[in-house]
């Protein structure tokens, strides 16, 4: 379960914005509330972006699919 930090801000600005706005909060039970303080990391070969829900402040986590990490995610 080794966690490798990655640089979220090395992503294309449009991709960053999409990942920060297209979220799901399990606490609020709402989509697209937004995420702040993003941290990107890889664990067990899977890339995640984790941050805090803009509405309630609880942790939200997005798993990035392989086709989203090749620079062609929209």
Secondary structure, 3 states (H helix, E strand, C coil): CCEEEECHHHCCHHHHHHHHHCCEECCCCEECCCEEEEEEEEECCEEEEEEEECCCCCEEEEEECHHHCCCCCC
